[in-house]
């Protein structure tokens, strides 16, 4: 028999779980872990920025409905705002001192953003909900939207690291990261709303698999960059 629950605290656990699990996983990718208070701070700002993002997206949908243009603008809005959190709150921080830090902080911002999205979506089930429904939504967000936010923002973080630490056409790299991340984000979302049946999950699945491979390679590349930077400083 389905269990009916009225506790907001249970919904909150289901809503936060996807972001917390992915955050703990990706923090292990950092060879020199960042202070936990800094990670929490950026996570919190990422959650806050989701609120103006929601208001902007409502305006976009009022103008364009669910057309491709709306999907692109929504994805671009979210990626720019998540990036701005890191740019404004992290780049001048002395703790931001290694290439991999850019990806870690972008991922933290993204997971905070996704956490608030998950809260808003799961709280729409209240005040009375089925535990099975909450569990299903939480699991779907874990392997879907939350992971997508993580991966596309990690891609921006990689480009930010190249820009910040190699100082090679800085603005170009950041712009490339935001555009690429937004395009993949929009492709994921649009493929879900524009297709039916099993095909609805084929393209999103491919996007997530490709991004997972790319992000893994990006972390490896930044580890190599960190070694090169350390070697160049040691020879001065």
NUVOLO-841367 format. One line per field, with one value per residue: residue number from 1; residue in one letter; x, y, z of N, C-alpha, C, O in turn. Coordinates in Angstrom, 1 decimal, padded with zeros to 4 digits. Each point is the difference from the previous one (the first is absolute). Layout:
// NUVOLO-841367
n: NUM/...
res: A/...
n_xx: X/...
n_yy: Y/...
n_zz: Z/...
ca_xx: X/...
ca_yy: Y/...
ca_zz: Z/...
c_xx: X/...
c_yy: Y/...
c_zz: Z/...
o_xx: X/...
o_yy: Y/...
o_zz: Z/...
END
This chain:
// NUVOLO-841367
n: 1/2/3/4/5/6/7/8/9/10/11/12/13/14/15/16/17/18/19/20/21/22/23/24/25/26/27/28/29/30/31/32/33/34/35/36/37/38/39/40/41/42/43/44/45/46/47/48/49/50/51/52/53/54/55/56/57/58/59/60/61/62/63/64/65/66/67/68/69/70/71/72/73/74/75/76/77/78/79/80/81/82/83/84/85/86/87/88/89/90/91/92/93/94/95/96/97/98/99/100/101/102/103/104/105/106/107/108/109/110/111/112/113/114/115/116/117/118/119/120/121/122/123/124/125/126/127/128/129/130/131/132/133/134/135/136/137/138/139/140/141/142/143/144/145/146/147/148/149/150/151/152/153/154/155/156/157/158/159/160/161/162/163/164/165/166/167/168/169/170/171/172/173/174/175/176/177/178/179/180/181/182/183/184/185/186/187/188/189/190/191/192/193/194/195/196/197/198/199/200/201/202/203/204/205/206/207/208/209/210/211/212/213/214/215/216/217/218/219/220/221/222/223/224/225/226/227/228/229/230/231/232/233/234/235/236
res: X/X/X/X/X/X/X/X/X/X/X/X/X/X/X/X/X/X/X/X/X/X/X/X/X/X/X/X/X/X/X/X/X/X/X/X/X/X/X/X/X/X/X/X/X/X/X/X/X/X/X/X/X/X/X/X/X/X/X/X/X/X/X/X/X/X/X/X/X/X/X/X/X/X/X/X/X/X/X/X/X/X/X/X/X/X/X/X/X/X/X/X/X/X/X/X/X/X/X/X/X/X/X/X/X/X/X/X/X/X/X/X/X/X/X/X/X/X/X/X/X/X/X/X/X/X/X/X/X/X/X/X/X/X/X/X/X/X/X/X/X/X/X/X/X/X/X/X/X/X/X/X/X/X/X/X/X/X/X/X/X/X/X/X/X/X/X/X/X/X/X/X/X/X/X/X/X/X/X/X/X/X/X/X/X/X/X/X/X/X/X/X/X/X/X/X/X/X/X/X/X/X/X/X/X/X/X/X/X/X/X/X/X/X/X/X/X/X/X/X/X/X/X/X/X/X/X/X/X/X/X/X/X/X/X/X
n_xx: 000.8/-001.3/002.2/-001.8/000.9/000.5/001.3/-000.3/-000.4/-002.1/-001.7/-000.3/-001.0/-002.2/-000.9/000.0/-001.6/-001.9/-001.3/-001.6/-001.9/-001.6/-001.4/-001.6/-001.9/-001.6/-001.4/-001.4/-001.5/-001.1/001.4/-000.9/-000.5/-001.9/000.7/000.2/001.5/002.0/000.8/000.6/002.1/001.8/000.7/001.1/002.2/001.3/000.4/001.7/002.0/-000.1/000.7/002.0/001.4/-000.2/001.1/002.2/000.5/-000.1/001.7/001.8/-000.2/000.5/002.2/001.1/-001.0/-001.3/-000.1/000.2/-001.4/-002.1/-000.4/-000.3/-001.9/-001.5/000.0/-000.8/-002.2/-001.0/000.0/-001.5/-002.1/-000.4/-000.3/-002.1/-001.3/000.1/-001.2/-002.2/-000.6/000.3/-001.1/-001.6/-001.3/000.5/-002.1/-000.5/000.3/-002.1/001.5/001.2/001.6/001.4/001.5/002.0/001.5/001.3/001.7/001.8/001.4/001.5/001.8/001.5/001.3/001.8/001.8/001.1/001.6/002.0/001.4/001.2/001.8/001.9/001.2/001.0/001.8/001.5/-000.5/-001.2/001.2/000.3/-000.1/-001.9/-001.9/-000.5/-001.0/-002.2/-001.6/-000.4/-001.4/-002.2/-000.9/-000.6/-001.7/-001.4/-002.0/-000.7/-000.8/-002.2/-001.6/-000.5/-001.4/-002.2/-001.0/-000.7/-001.9/-001.9/-000.9/-001.1/-002.1/-001.6/-000.4/-001.3/-002.2/-001.1/-000.4/-001.7/-001.9/-001.2/000.9/001.2/000.4/002.0/001.9/000.5/001.0/002.3/001.3/000.4/001.6/002.1/001.0/000.6/002.0/001.9/000.7/001.0/002.2/001.4/000.6/001.5/002.1/000.7/000.7/002.1/000.8/-000.2/-001.5/000.1/-001.4/-001.9/000.1/-001.1/-001.6/-002.1/-001.2/-001.1/-002.0/-001.8/-001.0/-001.4/-002.1/-001.4/-000.7/-001.8/-002.0/-000.9/-001.0/-002.2/-001.5/-000.7/-001.7/-002.0/-000.8/-000.9/-002.1/-001.4/-000.5/-001.5/-002.2/-000.8/-000.7/-002.0/-001.7/-000.5/-001.1/-001.9
n_yy: -001.2/000.9/000.4/000.0/001.5/000.2/-001.9/002.0/-000.5/-000.9/001.4/000.9/-001.3/-000.3/001.7/-000.3/-001.4/000.5/001.7/-000.6/-001.0/001.2/001.0/-001.2/-000.3/001.6/-000.2/-001.7/001.3/000.6/000.6/001.8/-001.8/000.2/002.1/-001.3/001.0/-000.7/-001.9/-000.2/000.8/-001.3/-001.5/000.8/000.4/-001.9/-000.5/001.0/-000.8/-001.6/001.1/000.9/-001.6/-000.4/001.3/-000.4/-001.7/000.8/001.2/-001.2/-000.9/001.6/000.0/-001.3/000.8/-001.5/002.2/-000.5/001.2/-000.8/-001.6/000.8/000.9/-001.6/-001.1/001.0/000.0/-001.9/-000.3/001.1/-000.7/-001.7/000.4/000.7/-001.7/-001.4/000.5/-000.3/-002.1/-000.1/000.8/001.1/-001.7/000.9/000.0/002.1/-002.1/-000.6/-000.9/-001.5/001.4/000.3/-001.6/000.1/001.6/-000.5/-001.3/000.9/001.2/-001.1/-000.6/001.7/000.4/-001.3/000.6/001.8/-000.3/-000.8/001.5/001.3/-000.9/-000.2/001.9/-000.3/-001.2/001.6/-000.6/-000.2/-001.3/-000.3/-001.4/-001.3/001.0/-000.1/-001.9/-000.4/001.1/-000.9/-001.8/000.5/000.7/-001.7/-001.3/001.3/000.5/-001.5/-002.0/000.0/000.1/-002.0/-001.4/000.3/-000.6/-002.2/-000.4/000.5/-001.6/-001.6/000.2/-000.6/-002.2/-000.9/000.2/-001.4/-002.1/-000.2/000.4/-001.9/002.0/001.3/002.0/000.0/000.2/002.0/001.5/-000.2/000.8/002.2/000.8/-000.2/001.3/002.1/000.2/000.0/001.9/001.5/-000.3/000.6/002.1/001.0/-000.6/001.3/002.1/-000.5/-000.9/-001.5/-000.4/-002.0/000.3/-000.5/-002.2/-000.2/001.3/000.0/-001.7/000.4/001.1/-001.2/-001.2/001.0/000.6/-001.7/-000.7/001.0/-000.5/-001.9/000.1/000.6/-001.5/-001.5/000.6/-000.2/-002.1/-000.6/000.6/-001.4/-001.9/000.1/-000.1/-002.0/-001.3/000.5/-000.8/-002.1/000.2/000.4
n_zz: 000.0/-001.6/-000.2/001.4/-001.5/002.1/000.1/001.2/002.1/000.2/000.3/002.1/001.5/000.0/001.2/002.2/000.5/-001.2/000.9/001.5/-000.7/-001.1/001.5/001.0/-001.3/-000.3/001.8/-000.5/-001.0/001.9/-001.7/-000.8/001.2/-001.3/000.3/001.8/001.4/-000.6/000.8/002.2/000.4/-000.6/001.6/001.8/-000.3/000.3/002.1/001.1/-000.6/001.5/001.9/000.4/000.9/002.2/001.4/000.4/001.5/002.1/000.9/000.8/002.1/001.5/000.3/001.5/001.9/-001.0/-000.4/-002.1/-001.3/-000.1/-001.5/-002.1/-000.6/-000.5/-002.0/-001.7/-000.2/-000.8/-002.2/-001.2/000.0/-001.3/-002.2/-000.6/-000.1/-001.8/-001.8/000.2/-000.5/-002.3/-001.8/001.1/-000.6/002.0/000.8/-000.7/000.7/-000.3/-001.3/001.1/000.8/-001.7/-000.3/001.1/-000.6/-001.7/000.4/000.9/-001.4/-001.2/001.1/000.0/-001.8/-000.4/001.2/-000.7/-001.5/000.7/000.8/-001.4/-000.9/001.1/-000.1/-002.0/000.8/000.6/002.2/-001.9/001.4/-002.2/001.7/-000.2/000.7/002.2/000.8/-000.4/001.2/002.0/000.1/000.0/001.9/001.3/-000.6/001.3/000.7/001.5/-000.7/-000.6/001.5/000.9/-001.1/000.0/001.9/000.1/-001.2/001.0/001.3/-001.3/-000.8/001.5/000.2/-001.5/000.3/001.5/-000.5/-001.5/001.2/000.0/-000.6/001.5/-000.8/-001.1/001.2/000.8/-001.3/-000.2/001.7/000.1/-001.3/000.5/001.5/-000.7/-001.1/001.1/000.9/-001.3/-000.5/001.6/000.5/-001.3/000.6/001.8/-000.3/-000.7/002.0/-001.6/001.7/-001.1/-001.8/001.0/-000.3/-002.0/-001.0/000.8/-000.8/-002.0/000.0/000.8/-001.5/-001.5/000.5/000.0/-002.0/-000.9/000.8/-000.8/-002.0/000.2/000.8/-001.5/-001.4/001.0/-000.2/-002.0/-000.3/001.1/-001.1/-001.6/000.6/000.5/-001.8/-000.9/001.2/-000.5/-002.0/001.1
ca_xx: -000.8/000.8/000.1/-000.3/000.8/-000.3/001.1/000.8/001.4/000.3/000.1/001.3/001.1/000.0/000.3/001.4/000.8/000.8/001.1/001.0/000.8/000.9/001.0/001.0/000.8/001.0/001.1/001.1/000.8/001.0/001.2/000.2/-001.4/-000.3/-000.6/-001.5/-000.9/000.0/-000.9/-001.4/-000.4/-000.3/-001.3/-001.1/-000.2/-000.6/-001.4/-000.6/000.0/-001.1/-001.3/-000.1/-000.1/-001.4/-000.8/000.4/-000.5/-001.5/-000.1/000.3/-001.1/-001.1/000.3/000.3/-000.6/001.0/000.7/001.4/000.7/-000.2/000.9/001.4/000.1/-000.1/001.2/001.0/-000.3/000.5/001.5/000.6/-000.2/000.8/001.3/000.2/000.2/001.4/000.8/-000.1/000.2/001.1/001.3/000.9/000.2/001.3/-000.1/-000.1/001.4/000.3/-000.9/-001.2/-000.9/-001.0/-001.0/-000.7/-000.8/-001.1/-000.9/-000.7/-001.1/-001.1/-000.7/-000.9/-001.1/-000.9/-000.6/-001.2/-000.9/-000.5/-000.9/-001.2/-000.7/-000.5/-001.0/-001.3/-000.8/-000.6/000.3/-000.1/000.7/000.4/001.4/000.5/000.1/001.2/001.2/000.2/000.5/001.3/000.9/000.0/000.8/001.4/000.7/-000.4/000.2/001.1/001.2/000.3/000.5/001.4/000.9/000.1/000.7/001.4/000.6/000.3/001.1/001.3/000.4/000.4/001.3/000.9/000.0/000.5/001.3/000.9/-000.1/000.0/-001.3/-000.9/-001.4/-000.4/-000.2/-001.2/-001.2/-000.2/-000.5/-001.4/-000.8/000.0/-000.8/-001.4/-000.5/-000.2/-001.1/-001.3/-000.3/-000.5/-001.3/-000.9/-000.2/-001.0/-001.3/-000.4/-000.1/-000.9/000.4/001.4/000.9/000.0/001.1/001.2/001.0/000.5/001.0/001.2/000.6/000.5/001.2/001.1/000.4/000.7/001.3/000.7/000.4/001.0/001.2/000.4/000.7/001.3/000.8/000.3/001.1/001.2/000.2/000.4/001.4/000.8/000.1/000.9/001.4/000.5/000.3/001.2/001.2/000.2
ca_yy: 001.2/001.2/000.8/001.5/000.7/001.4/000.7/000.7/-000.4/-001.2/000.5/000.7/-001.0/-000.5/001.0/000.3/-001.2/000.0/000.9/-000.3/-001.2/000.3/000.8/-000.8/-000.7/000.8/000.5/-001.0/000.2/001.1/-000.6/000.8/000.4/001.4/000.1/-000.4/001.2/000.7/-000.8/000.3/001.3/000.1/-000.8/000.8/001.0/-000.6/-000.2/001.3/000.5/-000.8/000.7/000.9/-000.8/-000.5/001.2/000.3/-001.0/000.2/001.1/-000.6/-000.8/000.8/000.6/-001.0/-001.3/-001.0/-000.1/-000.3/001.3/000.1/-001.0/000.5/001.1/-000.4/-000.7/001.1/000.8/-000.8/-000.2/001.3/000.3/-000.9/000.5/001.3/-000.3/-000.3/001.1/001.0/-000.4/-000.9/000.3/000.8/-000.7/-000.7/-001.4/-000.3/000.1/-001.2/-000.1/-000.9/000.8/000.6/-001.0/-000.4/001.1/000.1/-001.2/000.4/000.9/-000.7/-000.9/000.8/000.4/-001.2/-000.3/000.8/-000.5/-001.3/000.4/000.6/-001.1/-001.0/000.6/000.1/-001.1/000.3/-000.4/-001.5/-000.6/-001.4/-000.2/-000.5/001.0/000.8/-000.8/000.0/001.3/000.3/-000.9/000.5/001.2/-000.4/-000.5/000.8/001.5/000.4/-000.4/000.9/001.3/-000.2/-000.3/001.2/001.0/-000.5/000.4/001.4/000.1/-000.4/001.2/001.1/-000.3/000.3/001.5/000.7/-000.4/000.1/001.4/-000.1/000.5/-000.3/000.2/-000.9/-001.3/000.1/000.1/-001.3/-000.9/000.3/-000.3/-001.5/-000.5/000.4/-000.8/-001.4/000.1/000.2/-001.2/-001.0/000.4/000.1/-001.4/-000.6/000.6/000.0/-001.3/-000.9/-001.4/-000.3/001.0/001.1/-000.1/-000.4/001.1/000.4/-001.0/000.2/001.2/-000.2/-000.9/000.7/001.0/-000.7/-000.3/001.3/000.6/-000.8/000.4/001.4/-000.1/-000.5/001.1/001.1/-000.6/000.2/001.4/000.4/-000.5/000.9/001.3/-000.2/-000.2/001.3/000.8/-000.5/000.3/001.4
ca_zz: 000.0/-000.1/001.2/-000.1/001.0/000.0/000.5/-000.9/000.3/-000.8/-001.4/-000.1/-000.1/-001.4/-000.9/000.2/-000.2/-001.2/000.0/001.1/-000.5/-001.1/000.5/000.7/-001.0/-000.8/000.9/000.0/-001.2/000.2/000.6/001.2/000.3/000.4/001.3/-000.1/000.1/-001.3/-000.8/000.4/-000.3/-001.4/-000.2/000.5/-001.0/-001.2/000.3/000.0/-001.4/-000.7/000.1/-001.1/-001.3/-000.2/-000.4/-001.4/-000.9/-000.2/-001.1/-001.3/-000.4/-000.4/-001.3/-001.1/000.3/000.1/-001.2/000.1/000.5/001.5/000.6/-000.1/000.8/001.4/000.3/000.0/001.3/001.2/000.0/000.3/001.4/000.8/-000.2/000.7/001.4/000.2/-000.3/001.0/001.4/000.2/-000.7/000.8/001.3/000.0/-000.1/-001.4/-000.4/-000.8/-001.2/000.3/000.8/-000.9/-000.2/001.3/000.4/-001.0/000.3/001.3/-000.4/-000.7/000.9/000.8/-000.9/-000.2/001.3/000.1/-001.0/000.5/001.1/-000.6/-000.7/000.9/000.9/-000.7/000.4/001.3/001.3/000.2/-001.1/000.2/000.1/-001.3/-000.9/000.4/-000.3/-001.5/-000.4/000.5/-000.8/-001.4/000.0/000.3/-001.2/-001.1/000.0/000.9/-000.7/-001.2/000.6/000.5/-001.1/-000.9/000.8/000.1/-001.3/000.1/001.0/-000.7/-000.8/000.9/000.5/-001.1/-000.1/001.2/000.3/-001.1/-000.5/-001.5/-000.6/001.1/-000.3/-001.0/000.6/000.9/-000.9/-000.7/001.0/000.3/-001.2/-000.2/001.1/-000.2/-001.1/000.5/001.0/-000.8/-000.7/000.9/000.4/-001.1/-000.5/000.9/-000.2/-001.4/-000.5/000.8/000.1/000.3/-000.6/000.9/000.9/-000.7/-000.1/001.3/000.5/-000.7/000.5/001.3/-000.2/-000.6/001.0/001.1/-000.5/-000.2/001.3/000.6/-000.7/000.4/001.3/-000.3/-000.6/001.0/000.9/-000.7/000.0/001.3/000.1/-000.8/000.7/001.2/-000.5/-000.5/001.2/000.7/-000.7/-000.1
c_xx: 000.9/000.0/-000.2/000.7/-000.3/001.2/000.9/001.5/000.4/000.2/001.3/001.2/000.1/000.5/001.5/001.0/000.8/001.2/001.1/000.9/000.9/001.1/001.1/000.9/001.0/001.0/001.2/000.9/001.1/001.2/000.3/-001.3/-000.1/-000.6/-001.5/-000.9/-000.1/-000.9/-001.4/-000.4/-000.4/-001.3/-001.2/-000.3/-000.6/-001.5/-000.8/-000.2/-001.1/-001.3/-000.1/000.0/-001.4/-000.9/000.3/-000.6/-001.5/-000.2/000.3/-001.1/-001.2/000.2/000.1/-000.7/001.1/000.8/001.5/000.7/-000.2/000.9/001.4/000.2/000.0/001.3/001.2/-000.1/000.6/001.5/000.7/-000.1/000.9/001.5/000.3/000.2/001.5/000.9/000.0/000.4/001.2/001.4/001.0/000.3/001.4/000.0/-000.1/001.4/000.5/-001.0/-001.3/-001.0/-001.1/-001.2/-000.8/-001.0/-001.2/-001.0/-000.7/-001.1/-001.1/-000.8/-000.9/-001.2/-001.0/-000.7/-001.3/-001.0/-000.7/-001.0/-001.3/-000.9/-000.6/-001.0/-001.3/-000.9/-000.8/-001.4/-000.1/000.6/000.3/001.5/000.6/000.2/001.2/001.3/000.3/000.5/001.4/001.0/000.1/000.9/001.5/000.7/-000.3/000.5/001.1/001.4/000.3/000.5/001.5/001.0/000.3/000.8/001.5/000.8/000.4/001.2/001.4/000.5/000.5/001.5/001.1/000.2/000.8/001.5/001.0/-000.1/000.1/-001.3/-001.1/-001.5/-000.6/-000.4/-001.3/-001.2/-000.2/-000.6/-001.5/-000.9/-000.2/-000.9/-001.5/-000.6/-000.4/-001.2/-001.3/-000.3/-000.6/-001.5/-001.0/-000.3/-001.1/-001.4/-000.5/-000.2/-000.9/000.6/001.5/001.0/000.2/001.2/001.3/001.0/000.4/001.1/001.3/000.8/000.7/001.3/001.2/000.6/000.8/001.4/000.8/000.5/001.1/001.4/000.4/000.7/001.4/000.9/000.4/001.0/001.3/000.4/000.6/001.5/001.0/000.2/000.9/001.4/000.6/000.3/001.3/001.3/000.3/001.1
c_yy: 001.3/000.8/001.4/000.7/001.5/000.8/000.7/-000.4/-001.2/000.5/000.7/-000.9/-000.6/001.1/000.3/-001.2/000.0/000.9/-000.4/-001.2/000.3/001.0/-000.8/-000.8/000.8/000.7/-000.9/000.2/001.1/-000.6/000.8/000.7/001.4/000.0/-000.2/001.2/000.8/-000.8/000.2/001.4/000.1/-000.8/000.8/001.1/-000.5/-000.2/001.4/000.5/-000.7/000.8/001.1/-000.8/-000.4/001.2/000.4/-001.0/000.1/001.1/-000.5/-000.8/000.8/000.6/-001.1/-001.4/-001.1/-000.3/-000.2/001.3/000.2/-001.0/000.5/001.2/-000.4/-000.7/001.1/000.8/-000.8/-000.1/001.3/000.3/-000.9/000.4/001.3/-000.2/-000.3/001.2/001.1/-000.4/-000.8/000.4/000.8/-000.6/-000.7/-001.5/-000.5/000.0/-001.2/-000.1/-000.8/000.8/000.6/-000.9/-000.3/001.1/000.1/-001.2/000.3/001.0/-000.6/-000.9/000.8/000.4/-001.1/-000.4/000.8/-000.3/-001.2/000.3/000.5/-001.0/-001.0/000.7/000.3/-001.2/000.2/000.6/-001.5/-000.6/-001.5/-000.1/-000.5/001.1/000.9/-000.7/-000.1/001.3/000.3/-000.8/000.5/001.2/-000.3/-000.4/000.8/001.5/000.4/-000.3/000.9/001.3/-000.2/-000.1/001.3/001.1/-000.4/000.4/001.5/000.2/-000.3/001.2/001.1/-000.3/000.3/001.5/000.6/-000.4/000.0/001.3/000.0/000.4/-000.3/000.1/-001.0/-001.4/-000.1/000.0/-001.3/-001.0/000.2/-000.3/-001.5/-000.6/000.3/-000.8/-001.4/-000.1/000.1/-001.2/-001.1/000.3/-000.2/-001.4/-000.7/000.4/-000.2/-001.4/-000.9/-001.4/-000.2/001.1/001.3/000.0/-000.4/001.1/000.5/-001.0/000.2/001.2/-000.2/-000.9/000.7/001.0/-000.6/-000.3/001.3/000.6/-000.8/000.3/001.4/000.0/-000.5/001.1/001.1/-000.5/000.2/001.5/000.4/-000.4/001.0/001.3/000.0/-000.1/001.4/000.9/-000.4/000.4/001.5/000.5
c_zz: 000.0/001.3/-000.2/001.1/-000.2/000.5/-001.0/000.2/-000.9/-001.5/-000.1/-000.1/-001.4/-000.9/000.0/-000.4/-001.3/-000.1/000.9/-000.5/-001.1/000.5/000.7/-001.0/-000.7/000.9/000.1/-001.2/000.3/000.8/001.3/000.4/000.5/001.4/-000.1/000.1/-001.3/-000.9/000.4/-000.4/-001.5/-000.3/000.4/-001.0/-001.2/000.2/-000.1/-001.4/-000.8/000.1/-001.1/-001.4/-000.3/-000.5/-001.4/-000.9/-000.2/-001.1/-001.4/-000.5/-000.4/-001.4/-001.1/000.2/000.1/-001.3/000.2/000.5/001.5/000.7/000.0/001.0/001.5/000.4/000.1/001.3/001.1/000.0/000.3/001.5/000.9/-000.2/000.8/001.5/000.3/-000.3/001.1/001.4/000.2/-000.6/000.7/001.4/-000.1/000.0/-001.5/-000.6/-000.8/-001.2/000.4/000.8/-000.8/-000.2/001.2/000.4/-000.9/000.3/001.3/-000.3/-000.7/000.9/001.0/-000.8/-000.1/001.3/000.2/-001.0/000.5/001.1/-000.6/-000.6/001.0/000.9/-000.7/000.2/001.3/-000.1/000.2/-001.2/000.3/000.0/-001.3/-001.1/000.2/-000.3/-001.5/-000.5/000.4/-000.8/-001.4/-000.1/000.2/-001.3/-001.2/000.2/000.9/-000.5/-001.1/000.5/000.4/-001.2/-000.9/000.7/000.2/-001.3/000.0/001.0/-000.7/-000.8/000.8/000.5/-001.1/-000.2/001.2/000.2/-001.2/-000.7/-001.5/-000.6/001.0/-000.3/-001.0/000.7/000.9/-000.9/-000.7/001.0/000.2/-001.2/-000.2/001.1/-000.2/-001.1/000.4/000.9/-000.8/-000.8/000.9/000.3/-001.2/-000.5/000.9/-000.3/-001.4/-000.5/000.9/000.1/000.5/-000.5/000.9/000.9/-000.7/-000.1/001.3/000.6/-000.7/000.4/001.3/-000.1/-000.5/000.9/001.2/-000.4/-000.1/001.3/000.7/-000.7/000.4/001.3/-000.2/-000.6/001.0/001.0/-000.7/-000.1/001.4/000.2/-000.8/000.6/001.2/-000.5/-000.5/001.1/000.6/-000.7/-000.1/001.1
o_xx: 000.9/-001.0/000.8/-000.1/-000.4/-000.1/000.5/000.8/001.1/000.9/000.7/000.9/001.0/000.6/000.6/001.1/001.2/001.1/001.2/001.2/001.2/001.1/001.2/001.2/001.2/001.1/001.1/001.1/000.9/-000.2/000.6/-000.3/000.9/-000.6/-000.7/-001.0/-001.0/-000.8/-000.9/-001.2/-001.0/-000.8/-001.0/-001.1/-000.9/-000.8/-001.1/-001.1/-000.4/-000.8/-001.1/-000.7/-000.5/-000.9/-000.9/-000.5/-000.6/-001.0/-000.7/-000.4/-000.8/-001.0/-000.5/000.2/001.1/000.3/000.5/001.0/001.0/000.6/000.7/001.0/000.7/000.6/000.8/001.0/000.7/000.6/001.0/001.0/000.5/000.7/001.1/000.7/000.5/000.9/001.0/000.5/000.4/001.0/001.2/000.8/000.3/000.9/000.2/000.4/001.2/-001.1/-001.0/-001.2/-001.1/-001.2/-001.2/-001.1/-001.1/-001.2/-001.2/-001.1/-001.2/-001.2/-001.0/-001.1/-001.2/-001.2/-001.1/-001.2/-001.3/-001.1/-001.1/-001.2/-001.2/-001.0/-001.0/-001.2/-001.0/-000.3/000.5/-000.3/-000.1/000.7/001.1/001.0/000.7/001.0/001.1/001.0/000.8/001.1/001.1/000.7/000.9/001.1/000.5/001.1/000.8/000.9/001.2/001.0/000.8/001.0/001.1/000.7/000.9/001.2/001.0/000.9/001.0/001.1/000.9/000.7/001.0/001.1/000.9/000.8/001.2/000.9/000.5/-001.0/-001.0/-000.8/-001.1/-001.0/-000.7/-001.0/-001.2/-000.9/-000.8/-001.1/-001.0/-000.8/-000.9/-001.2/-001.0/-000.8/-001.0/-001.2/-000.9/-000.9/-001.1/-001.1/-000.7/-000.9/-001.2/-000.4/-000.2/000.9/000.5/001.0/001.0/000.5/001.1/001.1/001.2/000.9/001.1/001.2/001.2/000.9/001.1/001.3/001.0/000.9/001.2/001.1/000.9/001.0/001.2/001.0/000.9/001.2/001.1/000.8/001.0/001.2/000.9/000.8/001.0/001.1/000.8/000.9/001.1/000.9/000.7/001.0/001.0/000.3
o_yy: 000.0/000.1/000.6/-000.4/000.5/001.3/-000.7/000.1/000.0/-000.5/-000.1/000.2/-000.1/-000.4/000.3/000.2/-000.3/-000.4/000.2/000.0/-000.4/-000.1/000.3/-000.2/-000.4/000.4/000.4/-000.6/000.2/-000.5/-000.6/001.1/000.5/-001.0/000.5/000.0/000.6/000.6/000.2/000.2/000.7/000.4/000.0/000.3/000.6/000.1/000.0/000.6/000.5/-000.2/000.0/000.5/000.0/-000.2/000.3/000.4/-000.4/-000.2/000.3/000.0/-000.5/000.2/000.2/-000.9/000.3/-001.1/000.1/-000.1/000.4/000.4/-000.2/000.0/000.6/000.3/-000.1/000.3/000.6/000.1/000.0/000.5/000.5/000.0/000.2/000.7/000.6/000.2/000.6/000.8/-000.3/-000.2/-000.2/000.5/-000.7/-000.6/-001.2/001.0/-000.2/000.4/000.4/-000.4/000.1/000.3/-000.2/-000.3/000.3/000.2/-000.3/-000.2/000.2/-000.1/-000.5/000.0/000.1/-000.4/-000.5/-000.1/-000.1/-000.6/-000.4/000.0/-000.3/-000.7/000.2/000.1/-000.7/000.5/-000.5/000.3/-000.4/000.6/000.4/000.0/000.4/000.6/000.2/000.0/000.5/000.5/000.0/000.2/000.7/000.5/-000.2/000.3/000.8/000.8/000.4/000.5/000.9/000.7/000.3/000.8/000.9/000.3/000.3/000.8/000.6/000.4/000.8/001.0/000.5/000.5/000.9/000.9/000.1/000.4/000.9/-000.8/-000.7/-000.9/-000.4/-000.6/-000.9/-000.7/-000.5/-000.8/-000.9/-000.6/-000.5/-000.9/-000.9/-000.4/-000.6/-000.9/-000.6/-000.4/-000.7/-000.8/-000.5/-000.3/-000.9/-000.8/000.2/-000.2/000.4/-000.3/000.9/000.2/000.7/001.0/000.0/-000.1/000.2/000.4/-000.2/000.0/000.5/000.2/-000.2/000.1/000.5/000.2/000.0/000.4/000.6/000.1/000.3/000.7/000.5/000.1/000.5/000.8/000.3/000.3/000.9/000.7/000.3/000.6/000.9/000.6/000.3/000.8/000.8/000.0/000.4/001.2
o_zz: 000.8/000.6/-000.8/001.2/-001.0/000.2/-001.0/-001.0/-000.4/-000.7/-001.1/-000.8/-000.6/-001.0/-001.0/-000.3/000.0/-000.4/-000.3/000.2/000.1/-000.5/-000.2/000.2/-000.1/-000.5/000.2/000.0/-000.8/001.1/000.9/-000.4/000.8/000.5/-000.9/-000.6/-000.3/-000.8/-000.9/-000.3/-000.3/-000.9/-000.7/-000.3/-000.7/-000.9/-000.5/-000.3/-001.0/-000.9/-000.6/-000.9/-001.1/-000.9/-000.8/-001.1/-001.0/-000.8/-000.9/-001.2/-000.9/-000.7/-001.1/-000.8/000.5/-000.4/001.1/000.8/000.6/001.0/001.0/000.7/000.8/001.1/000.9/000.6/000.9/001.0/000.7/000.6/001.0/001.0/000.6/000.7/000.9/000.7/000.3/000.8/001.2/000.6/-000.2/000.8/-001.0/-000.4/-000.2/-000.5/-000.2/000.2/-000.4/000.0/000.5/000.0/000.0/000.5/000.4/-000.1/000.1/000.6/000.3/-000.2/000.4/000.5/000.1/-000.1/000.4/000.3/-000.1/000.1/000.5/000.1/-000.1/000.5/000.7/-000.2/000.2/-001.1/001.0/-001.2/001.1/-000.8/-000.4/-000.7/-000.9/-000.5/-000.4/-000.8/-000.8/-000.4/-000.6/-000.9/-000.5/-000.2/-001.1/-000.3/-000.3/000.1/-000.2/-000.5/-000.3/000.1/-000.3/-000.6/000.0/000.1/-000.5/-000.3/000.4/000.0/-000.3/000.1/000.3/-000.2/-000.3/000.3/000.3/-000.8/-000.6/000.1/-000.3/000.3/000.1/-000.3/-000.1/000.3/-000.2/-000.4/000.0/000.1/-000.3/-000.3/000.2/000.0/-000.4/000.0/000.3/-000.1/-000.4/-000.1/000.1/-000.5/-000.5/000.0/-000.3/-001.2/001.2/-000.8/000.7/000.6/-000.1/000.5/000.6/000.5/000.2/000.6/000.7/000.2/000.2/000.7/000.4/000.2/000.4/000.7/000.4/000.2/000.6/000.7/000.1/000.2/000.7/000.4/-000.1/000.5/000.7/000.1/000.0/000.6/000.4/000.0/000.2/000.7/000.3/-000.1/000.6/000.6/-000.5/000.1
END
